[in-house]
Amino acid sequence: SLAALGVPIDPQAEVRQLNVAEQQLTEIARVLTKSPQILLLDEPTSALSDAERERSFGIIRRLR
């Protein structure tokens, strides 16, 4: 879930209301609900600012 990943996003928010980083993290969280054995990320931080990139990588690192 978003809360488990430490993603501060309102789960009731519409996707179009989220910024790019939040949309990407929401998509990762959605995939994780299916408990995949492998998670392939193709440019998960493209189009993100440096701050958003660091935050995203921090969340992704916690998934390990």
HUQUI-V965241 format. One record per helix or strand of 2 or more residues. SS is the DSSP state (H for helix, E for strand). FROM is the first residue (numbers start at 1). TO is the last residue. If there is no record, write none. Layout:
BEGIN
((SS:FROM:TO) (SS:FROM:TO))
END
This chain:
BEGIN
((H:2:5) (H:15:17) (H:20:32) (H:50:62))
END
